[in-house]
Amino acid sequence: MKFLQKTIFMLLLTVGYCGSALADDDLWVGLKAGTLGFGAEITWRPIRWLDVRAGGNFFNYDDAGSQAGVNYDATLELQTIYLTGNFRFPLSPFRVTAGAFSNGNELRLVSQEMSSFNIGGQTYSSADVGILESRTSFDSVSPYLGAGFDFRLMNRLGLSFDFGVLWQGEPVVTLTSDGALATNETFLAQLEVERQELADELKDAKAYPVVSIGFNFNF
């Protein structure tokens, strides 16, 4: 909820700033959906070949699977706020985009019930391990580089496509246990081995692919 309030405040602030600009400025507001979730975006085009965009995306995606030999219920929490500059090519819908994201994306894992766990190469009972919980986060500010297309369907309606890469940085992975051995030093050493294996499996997430489609309205 705090993230949503922050996004709405930023968008309203941008609208207020752009609304005070010159009458011939080009201001668009739109909705979009893609690999970063659902979002809203404001585009200000002060000159033909350049525009500035601000927006936010959010979505929670639930799944289940195996990571580092343990079965988990997973929740991918997508939360980003961004500001980008877009170079527009004359007489073409194509543009190049660069910017920065306030990145709140996280992956949360909770282990499923299992009769035994293989932790760091050692086998433990479910009572010894209890429930494993993991949280993966990334750099709070992440650079973005991409490209896109903007089409005007009518004077006040537009369609946009984006594709690029959000460089989230190396994932920061935590792993905890609440079982009978949660404070045992030997077990904790094996749990650290398991955490490192989990981090290794998630390292590709540092480069997050971005693909989206948006519908825009011109004031």
PyMOL commands that set and color helices and strands:
alter all, ss='L'
color gray80, all
select helices_A, chain A and resi 2-19+126-129+185-201+203-206
alter helices_A, ss='H'
color red, helices_A
select strands_A, chain A and resi 26-34+37-47+50-67+70-88+94-103+106-111+116-119+122-125+132-137+141-152+157-167+172-177+207-218
alter strands_A, ss='S'
color yellow, strands_A
deselect
rebuild
show_as cartoon
